[in-house]
Amino acid sequence: MKILITGAGGFVGTRMVDYFAEEGHDVVGVDRNRPFVTTDPCQFTHIQADTTREGEWQEAVGTSDVVINLAGKNIFGRWSEKTKQEILESRVQTTKNVVNALSGENKSVLLSTSAVGFYGDRGEDLLDENEDSGDDFLARVCIEWEKEANKAAEKGVRVANMRFGLIMGKTGGALKMMLPAFKAFVGGPLGTGKQFMPWIHINDLIAAHDFVLSNGEVSGPVNCCAPNPVRNEVFAKTLGRVLGRPAVFRVPKIALGLAMGELGEMMLASQRAMPEKLLAHGFAFSYPELEQALSDLLV
């Protein structure tokens, strides 16, 4: 199959490119920068483009069997109003351009990224894909993001909105951001530590995309998180144990807010998300337990 991946130069995109090219697919990566890939270059074509703008890159979308839409500005960092607008527009405008370029004539599939942030701060609630959305900034981003992706269904395209949990990987994402403090012996829970953290090993995330791609019965929202979400305090203790470091330096809510602004508040949100749709269709996680996942990545 011909698989086009937007955001191909990012933390997840680079791994996606390698995986699907190694599986024998013809992969087209679209990104502002050239992705670093380790696979056979004969299986990979790069298009350098700003996907928030219309352009020649859209011709490749129209001829692809599958589009994996990963593009979006990194959310980690202090948010200004300008940054928030870029976070929203990078996702929504890219998705709009992708959908406009899909013809729907070749029974194509769109796997469009979203996030469990869709649900907002939900405390102890168990969250499957049928739950309503939240109303904070990240929830509103996800709502608009998915709204644009779902328009592809009007063309006969099978659409799955892949709602990511926190991705555990060696080279990027939330784990990379957490490691320096823990390695410096000053890691610990955020706020009360009672908030649930939905997480997923990057290998399971990629495998879930392959699974949904191959299973024509799966569409709509798909929670991409391990079946065992943990509270933040459990996450901190587990990460500390795997690294052989203490995890007792709690970061108060006020300090997190001063350091990270509005993003700090979002980091205290609780989302006890469960991958009900993946499990119901028979997907098997290779890393269902947090300590197992962290040990694979860090030991």
Stockholm file with secondary structure:
# STOCKHOLM 1.0

chainA/1-299         MKILITGAGGFVGTRMVDYFAEEGHDVVGVDRNRPFVTTDPCQFTHIQADTTREGEWQEAVGTSDVVINLAGKNIFGRWSEKTKQEILESRVQTTKNVVNALSGENKSVLLSTSAVGFYGDRGEDLLDENEDSGDDFLARVCIEWEKEANKAAEKGVRVANMRFGLIMGKTGGALKMMLPAFKAFVGGPLGTGKQFMPWIHINDLIAAHDFVLSNGEVSGPVNCCAPNPVRNEVFAKTLGRVLGRPAVFRVPKIALGLAMGELGEMMLASQRAMPEKLLAHGFAFSYPELEQALSDLLV
#=GR chainA/1-299 SS CEEEEETTTSHHHHHHHHHHHHTTCEEEEEESSCCCCCSCGGGEEEEECCTTSCSTHHHHHHTCSEEEECCCCCCCSCCCHHHHHHHHHHHHHHHHHHHHHCCCTTCCEEEEEEEGGGGCCCTTCEECTTSCCCCSHHHHHHHHHHHHHHGGGGGTCEEEEEEECEEECSSSHHHHHHHHHHHTTCCCCBTTSCSEECEEEHHHHHHHHHHHHHCTTCCEEEEESCSCCEEHHHHHHHHHHHHTCCCCCCBCHHHHHHHHTHHHHHTTCCCEECCHHHHHTTCCCSCCSHHHHHHHHHC
#=GC SS_cons         CEEEEETTTSHHHHHHHHHHHHTTCEEEEEESSCCCCCSCGGGEEEEECCTTSCSTHHHHHHTCSEEEECCCCCCCSCCCHHHHHHHHHHHHHHHHHHHHHCCCTTCCEEEEEEEGGGGCCCTTCEECTTSCCCCSHHHHHHHHHHHHHHGGGGGTCEEEEEEECEEECSSSHHHHHHHHHHHTTCCCCBTTSCSEECEEEHHHHHHHHHHHHHCTTCCEEEEESCSCCEEHHHHHHHHHHHHTCCCCCCBCHHHHHHHHTHHHHHTTCCCEECCHHHHHTTCCCSCCSHHHHHHHHHC
//
